[in-house]
Amino acid sequence: MAPPPPPPPPPPTRPRRAAKWRRTPHPSNSSFTYAVAPSVPQYDHDTFEKNLAHAGWTEQETDYLINTYSECNGKWPVVADRYDYPDSDRSMEDLKTRFYAVQATLLQLSTPITSMTASEYHRYETLTNFNAAQETSRKKLAEGHLYRRANEVDEETVLLGELQRIMLNQATLDSQREELRHRLDNPSPSTNGYSYNTSQALTGLWQQLLTQDRMKKNPRLRPTSNQAVDGMSTMTPTSAAPRETPRRPHSLASATTLPVDLPKADQMRYGVVLQERLPTGVTFTSDKLTKPRIAKSSIQTEKIAAILQHIGVPEVIPLPTPAVIEQFESIMQVVMTILDLRKLGEKEEHELRVLAAGQ
């Protein structure tokens, strides 16, 4: 008996396809996801009459502008193209100026400036600072740049490069000048010279310098033979050998000796004034001409200045001599006498008025 035939091979199976995703219809149209309506100002008739009225804009035209802005989604080129109000020919800058003014006014009415947040105040400032003339000029300039020729562009590029080179050279020159000034500048002194404005301080400085000079082998300072000024005895001790001091020429010694008694003519010629006691500190001759002009009150000072100006005394007298100072002091005595008499006269006149009013 023959064996049964083998079973037929199974039919070839097709490979299973991967499941693909399919777009399912959405109940709402997805194209409206990004359709965000622009914010437009809202107002009523009373608000317009009180705060938004303008001589060149009516309420109907303002409403038409806001509706057009809302329909065009805030695209100003489209708004300017679609704007077709009867008997109205306005540019884009005019439309922006009116729209921004309305929006800024309503923003201020809804939120006072003192209560605005940072973002709200920034928005309010941007709306109020819009300049139509500057915007028009900017557009004309941009339009002019569009129609430039190639040679004009090349020439402008060369000029800008030259200007940049000049500015760079100027900055380098300024830095070099500043460095040179810094090198030539004298260093600020570490000590203050105002500490030696009294006779005691100057005496102490002289004693210090004299002590330091005596410690040297070749001293250059000579004592003044005044023990109170030198601070130590100028006598040589007996136990020490006398120090040989270099002799100076007779002409130099005589030149350092100043005459005490001068003839009266020479004193007047050179402006020498002998005083029994010198004041402490540094004084100037011009102080004797400025201090008497200043009184206790500003009114008295103004009166003194008016009298001196009337008689021809200048405010500044350069290099005053003793004779000028003496004459000025005599004039000031007369001026003070006049002011005292005037004050006394005003007082008596006031008393007479009081007596006359009482009678």
C-alpha positions as CSV (number, residue, x, y, z in Angstrom):
1,M,0.0,0.0,0.0
2,A,1.5,3.3,-1.1
3,P,2.1,6.0,1.5
4,P,-0.3,8.9,1.5
5,P,0.9,12.0,-0.4
6,P,2.3,14.8,1.7
7,P,-0.1,17.6,2.6
8,P,0.1,20.6,0.3
9,P,2.1,23.5,1.6
10,P,0.1,26.2,3.2
11,P,-0.6,29.2,1.1
12,P,1.9,32.1,1.5
13,T,0.7,34.6,4.1
14,R,1.0,38.3,3.4
15,P,3.0,40.3,6.0
16,R,0.8,42.3,8.3
17,R,0.9,46.0,7.8
18,A,1.5,48.3,10.6
19,A,-1.5,50.3,11.7
20,K,-1.2,53.9,10.5
21,W,-2.8,56.8,12.3
22,R,-5.6,58.6,10.6
23,R,-6.8,62.1,11.0
24,T,-10.1,62.2,12.8
25,P,-12.3,65.1,12.2
26,H,-12.2,67.6,15.1
27,P,-15.4,69.2,16.2
28,S,-14.0,72.7,15.9
29,N,-11.9,73.9,13.0
30,S,-8.2,73.9,14.0
31,S,-7.4,76.9,11.8
32,F,-9.2,79.1,14.3
33,T,-6.8,78.2,17.1
34,Y,-4.5,81.1,16.3
35,A,-7.2,83.5,15.3
36,V,-6.9,85.9,18.2
37,A,-9.0,89.0,17.8
38,P,-7.1,92.3,18.4
39,S,-8.1,94.4,21.4
40,V,-10.0,97.4,20.3
41,P,-11.1,100.3,22.6
42,Q,-14.7,100.3,23.7
43,Y,-16.6,103.4,24.7
44,D,-20.1,104.9,24.6
45,H,-21.6,108.1,23.5
46,D,-21.1,110.0,26.8
47,T,-17.5,108.9,27.1
48,F,-16.8,110.1,23.6
49,E,-18.4,113.5,24.2
50,K,-16.5,114.1,27.4
51,N,-13.0,112.7,26.7
52,L,-12.6,111.6,23.0
53,A,-14.1,114.5,21.1
54,H,-11.8,116.0,18.4
55,A,-12.3,118.8,16.0
56,G,-11.2,116.8,13.0
57,W,-12.9,113.5,13.9
58,T,-16.5,112.8,14.3
59,E,-17.9,109.9,16.4
60,Q,-19.1,108.0,13.2
61,E,-15.6,108.2,11.6
62,T,-13.9,107.1,14.8
63,D,-16.3,104.1,15.0
64,Y,-15.5,103.3,11.4
65,L,-11.8,103.4,12.1
66,I,-12.1,101.1,15.1
67,N,-14.3,98.7,13.2
68,T,-11.9,98.6,10.2
69,Y,-9.0,98.0,12.6
70,S,-10.8,95.1,14.1
71,E,-11.8,93.6,10.7
72,C,-8.2,93.8,9.4
73,N,-6.8,92.2,12.6
74,G,-4.7,95.3,13.5
75,K,-2.6,95.2,10.2
76,W,-2.0,98.9,9.6
77,P,-1.1,98.5,5.9
78,V,-4.4,96.7,5.3
79,V,-6.3,99.2,7.4
80,A,-4.9,102.1,5.4
81,D,-5.7,100.3,2.1
82,R,-9.3,99.3,3.2
83,Y,-10.1,102.7,4.9
84,D,-12.7,104.3,2.7
85,Y,-14.7,106.7,4.7
86,P,-16.8,109.2,2.7
87,D,-15.2,112.6,2.1
88,S,-12.0,111.6,4.0
89,D,-8.5,111.3,2.7
90,R,-6.3,110.3,5.6
91,S,-2.8,108.8,5.6
92,M,-1.7,105.8,7.7
93,E,0.0,108.2,10.2
94,D,-3.3,110.1,10.7
95,L,-5.1,106.9,11.4
96,K,-2.5,105.7,13.9
97,T,-2.4,109.1,15.7
98,R,-6.2,109.0,16.2
99,F,-6.4,105.4,17.2
100,Y,-3.5,105.6,19.6
101,A,-4.9,108.8,21.2
102,V,-8.3,107.1,21.8
103,Q,-6.6,104.0,23.2
104,A,-4.4,106.0,25.5
105,T,-7.2,108.1,26.8
106,L,-9.4,105.0,27.6
107,L,-6.5,103.3,29.3
108,Q,-5.9,106.4,31.5
109,L,-9.6,106.5,32.3
110,S,-9.8,102.8,33.3
111,T,-6.5,102.8,35.2
112,P,-5.0,106.1,36.6
113,I,-1.4,106.7,35.9
114,T,-0.5,106.3,39.6
115,S,-2.1,102.9,39.7
116,M,-0.7,101.5,36.5
117,T,1.6,98.5,36.5
118,A,5.0,98.6,34.7
119,S,3.6,97.0,31.5
120,E,0.5,99.2,31.5
121,Y,2.6,102.4,31.9
122,H,5.0,101.3,29.2
123,R,2.1,100.7,26.9
124,Y,0.6,104.1,27.8
125,E,3.9,105.8,27.2
126,T,4.3,104.1,23.8
127,L,0.8,105.3,22.8
128,T,1.3,108.9,23.8
129,N,4.8,109.3,22.4
130,F,3.8,108.4,18.8
131,N,5.1,111.1,16.4
132,A,3.5,111.2,13.0
133,A,6.0,113.6,11.5
134,Q,8.9,111.4,12.6
135,E,7.2,108.3,11.2
136,T,6.6,110.0,7.8
137,S,10.3,111.2,7.7
138,R,11.5,107.7,8.5
139,K,9.4,106.1,5.7
140,K,10.6,108.7,3.2
141,L,14.2,108.0,4.2
142,A,13.6,104.2,3.8
143,E,12.0,104.8,0.4
144,G,15.0,106.9,-0.6
145,H,17.4,104.0,0.3
146,L,15.4,101.6,-1.9
147,Y,16.0,103.7,-5.0
148,R,19.8,104.3,-4.5
149,R,22.1,103.5,-7.4
150,A,25.1,101.1,-7.0
151,N,27.7,104.0,-7.2
152,E,25.9,105.8,-4.4
153,V,26.0,102.7,-2.2
154,D,29.7,102.3,-2.9
155,E,30.4,105.9,-2.2
156,E,28.5,105.8,1.1
157,T,30.4,102.6,2.1
158,V,33.7,104.4,1.4
159,L,32.6,107.5,3.4
160,L,31.5,105.3,6.3
161,G,34.9,103.5,6.3
162,E,36.7,106.8,6.2
163,L,34.6,108.2,9.1
164,Q,35.3,105.0,11.1
165,R,39.0,105.4,10.5
166,I,38.9,109.1,11.6
167,M,37.0,108.2,14.8
168,L,39.5,105.5,15.6
169,N,42.4,107.8,15.1
170,Q,40.7,110.4,17.3
171,A,40.1,107.9,20.1
172,T,43.8,106.8,19.9
173,L,45.0,110.5,20.0
174,D,42.8,111.2,23.0
175,S,44.1,108.2,24.8
176,Q,47.7,109.2,24.1
177,R,47.0,112.8,25.2
178,E,45.5,111.5,28.5
179,E,48.5,109.3,29.1
180,L,50.9,112.2,28.4
181,R,48.9,114.5,30.8
182,H,49.1,111.7,33.4
183,R,52.9,111.5,33.0
184,L,53.4,115.2,33.2
185,D,51.1,115.7,36.1
186,N,52.8,116.5,39.4
187,P,52.2,114.0,42.1
188,S,49.9,115.3,44.9
189,P,51.8,116.2,48.0
190,S,51.4,113.9,51.0
191,T,51.6,116.8,53.5
192,N,49.3,119.8,53.9
193,G,51.0,123.2,53.7
194,Y,48.2,124.8,55.7
195,S,49.5,123.3,58.9
196,Y,52.3,125.9,58.9
197,N,50.2,129.1,58.8
198,T,51.1,130.2,62.3
199,S,54.3,131.5,63.8
200,Q,54.5,128.6,66.3
201,A,54.2,126.0,63.6
202,L,56.9,127.8,61.5
203,T,59.2,128.0,64.5
204,G,58.8,124.3,65.1
205,L,59.5,123.6,61.5
206,W,62.7,125.8,61.6
207,Q,63.9,124.0,64.7
208,Q,63.3,120.6,63.1
209,L,65.2,121.6,59.9
210,L,68.0,123.1,62.0
211,T,68.4,120.0,64.1
212,Q,68.6,117.8,61.0
213,D,71.1,120.1,59.4
214,R,73.4,120.1,62.4
215,M,73.7,116.3,62.2
216,K,75.3,116.6,58.7
217,K,79.0,117.0,58.1
218,N,78.5,120.2,56.1
219,P,75.7,122.2,57.6
220,R,74.1,124.8,55.4
221,L,71.7,126.5,57.8
222,R,72.9,129.2,60.1
223,P,71.3,129.8,63.5
224,T,69.6,133.1,64.1
225,S,71.4,133.6,67.5
226,N,67.9,133.6,69.1
227,Q,67.6,130.8,71.6
228,A,63.8,131.1,71.6
229,V,63.7,130.6,67.8
230,D,66.5,128.0,67.5
231,G,65.3,125.9,70.4
232,M,68.8,125.2,71.8
233,S,71.8,127.1,72.9
234,T,74.0,128.3,70.0
235,M,77.1,128.4,72.3
236,T,79.7,125.7,71.7
237,P,80.3,123.4,74.7
238,T,83.8,123.6,76.3
239,S,84.3,119.9,76.1
240,A,83.7,119.8,72.4
241,A,86.2,121.1,69.9
242,P,85.1,124.2,68.0
243,R,83.7,123.4,64.6
244,E,85.2,125.3,61.8
245,T,82.5,127.0,59.9
246,P,83.2,128.0,56.3
247,R,83.5,131.7,56.0
248,R,81.2,133.4,53.6
249,P,82.1,136.4,51.5
250,H,81.6,139.8,53.1
251,S,79.2,140.8,50.2
252,L,76.9,137.9,50.9
253,A,76.8,138.5,54.6
254,S,76.1,142.2,54.1
255,A,73.4,141.4,51.5
256,T,71.5,139.2,54.0
257,T,71.4,142.1,56.6
258,L,68.4,144.3,56.1
259,P,68.3,147.9,57.2
260,V,66.0,148.5,60.1
261,D,65.6,152.3,59.8
262,L,64.6,153.5,56.4
263,P,64.0,157.1,55.4
264,K,60.4,158.2,55.3
265,A,60.7,158.8,51.5
266,D,61.9,155.2,51.0
267,Q,59.1,153.9,53.2
268,M,56.5,155.7,51.1
269,R,58.2,154.6,47.9
270,Y,58.4,150.9,48.7
271,G,55.3,150.7,50.8
272,V,57.1,149.7,54.0
273,V,54.9,149.9,57.2
274,L,56.6,149.3,60.5
275,Q,54.3,147.5,63.1
276,E,55.0,146.9,66.7
277,R,53.2,143.5,66.7
278,L,52.5,141.3,63.7
279,P,49.1,139.4,63.7
280,T,49.2,135.6,63.6
281,G,48.7,133.9,60.3
282,V,48.9,135.2,56.8
283,T,47.2,138.5,56.0
284,F,47.0,140.5,52.8
285,T,46.8,144.2,52.3
286,S,43.7,143.8,50.1
287,D,41.8,142.4,53.2
288,K,41.8,145.9,54.6
289,L,39.7,147.0,51.6
290,T,37.3,144.1,51.5
291,K,36.4,143.5,55.2
292,P,35.1,147.0,55.9
293,R,32.6,146.6,53.0
294,I,30.9,143.7,54.7
295,A,28.4,144.6,57.5
296,K,26.4,142.4,59.9
297,S,23.3,142.5,57.7
298,S,23.0,142.2,53.9
299,I,20.9,145.4,53.8
300,Q,23.7,147.4,55.4
301,T,26.2,145.8,53.0
302,E,24.1,146.8,50.0
303,K,23.9,150.4,51.3
304,I,27.7,150.6,51.8
305,A,28.2,149.2,48.3
306,A,25.8,151.7,46.8
307,I,27.5,154.7,48.5
308,L,31.0,153.6,47.5
309,Q,29.8,153.1,43.9
310,H,28.1,156.5,43.9
311,I,31.3,158.3,45.0
312,G,33.4,156.3,42.4
313,V,35.3,153.8,44.6
314,P,35.9,150.6,42.6
315,E,35.2,147.2,44.1
316,V,38.7,145.9,43.4
317,I,41.8,148.0,43.9
318,P,44.9,146.3,42.6
319,L,48.1,146.6,44.6
320,P,46.8,149.1,47.2
321,T,49.5,151.2,48.8
322,P,49.5,152.4,52.5
323,A,48.3,155.8,51.3
324,V,45.4,154.2,49.5
325,I,44.5,152.1,52.5
326,E,44.6,155.2,54.8
327,Q,42.4,157.2,52.4
328,F,39.9,154.2,52.1
329,E,39.7,154.0,55.9
330,S,38.9,157.7,56.2
331,I,36.2,157.2,53.5
332,M,34.7,154.3,55.3
333,Q,34.6,156.3,58.6
334,V,32.6,159.0,56.7
335,V,30.3,156.4,55.1
336,M,29.6,154.7,58.5
337,T,28.8,158.2,60.0
338,I,26.4,158.9,57.1
339,L,24.7,155.6,57.7
340,D,24.4,156.2,61.4
341,L,22.9,159.7,60.8
342,R,20.5,158.3,58.3
343,K,19.4,155.6,60.6
344,L,18.9,158.2,63.4
345,G,17.0,160.4,61.1
346,E,14.6,157.6,60.0
347,K,14.0,156.8,63.6
348,E,13.2,160.4,64.6
349,E,10.9,160.7,61.5
350,H,9.1,157.5,62.5
351,E,8.6,158.9,66.0
352,L,7.2,162.2,64.6
353,R,4.7,160.2,62.5
354,V,3.6,158.3,65.5
355,L,3.1,161.5,67.5
356,A,1.2,163.1,64.6
357,A,-1.0,160.1,64.3
358,G,-1.7,160.1,68.1
359,Q,-2.8,163.8,68.0
